[in-house]
Amino acid sequence: MKTKNIKSKETESWALPGNAISIDDFKEGIKKAEKGPFYTIGESKQILEGWRKKRNSR
């Protein structure tokens, strides 16, 4: 199975070996990730249940 690689500044992983980043860039990335979005427990359960139903219906 082939996958399509989509590269953009938003989705590019900067935390790979060989990619040097500054401490400030690292801290900025953490702060950005902490802002969300996050699912509630109920939302997570609904998403998981939907995924299970879709997987089992194949």
C-alpha positions as CSV (number, residue, x, y, z in Angstrom):
1,M,0.0,0.0,0.0
2,K,1.4,3.4,-1.0
3,T,0.9,6.5,1.1
4,K,1.0,10.0,0.0
5,N,3.5,12.3,1.7
6,I,2.1,15.8,2.2
7,K,4.8,18.2,3.3
8,S,3.9,21.6,4.7
9,K,5.4,23.8,7.3
10,E,2.4,23.1,9.6
11,T,2.8,19.3,9.5
12,E,6.5,18.9,9.1
13,S,8.2,17.1,12.0
14,W,11.1,19.2,13.2
15,A,12.0,16.9,16.0
16,L,14.0,14.4,14.0
17,P,17.6,13.4,14.4
18,G,19.8,15.7,12.4
19,N,17.4,18.6,12.5
20,A,18.9,21.2,14.9
21,I,16.4,23.5,16.5
22,S,16.8,26.2,19.0
23,I,15.5,26.0,22.6
24,D,13.1,28.9,21.8
25,D,11.7,27.0,18.8
26,F,11.3,23.9,20.9
27,K,9.4,25.8,23.6
28,E,7.2,27.5,21.1
29,G,6.3,24.2,19.6
30,I,5.3,22.8,23.0
31,K,3.2,25.9,23.8
32,K,1.4,25.6,20.5
33,A,0.6,21.9,21.1
34,E,-0.6,22.6,24.6
35,K,-3.2,25.0,23.3
36,G,-5.3,22.2,21.7
37,P,-7.6,21.2,20.2
38,F,-8.3,18.3,22.6
39,Y,-11.3,15.9,22.8
40,T,-13.3,15.3,25.9
41,I,-13.5,11.7,27.2
42,G,-17.0,11.4,25.7
43,E,-15.9,12.6,22.3
44,S,-12.9,10.3,22.3
45,K,-15.2,7.3,23.1
46,Q,-17.6,8.3,20.3
47,I,-14.7,8.5,17.8
48,L,-13.3,5.1,18.9
49,E,-16.7,3.5,18.7
50,G,-17.3,4.9,15.2
51,W,-13.9,3.6,14.2
52,R,-14.6,0.1,15.6
53,K,-18.0,-0.1,13.8
54,K,-16.4,1.0,10.5
55,R,-13.6,-1.5,10.9
56,N,-15.9,-4.4,11.8
57,S,-18.3,-3.7,9.0
58,R,-15.7,-4.5,6.3
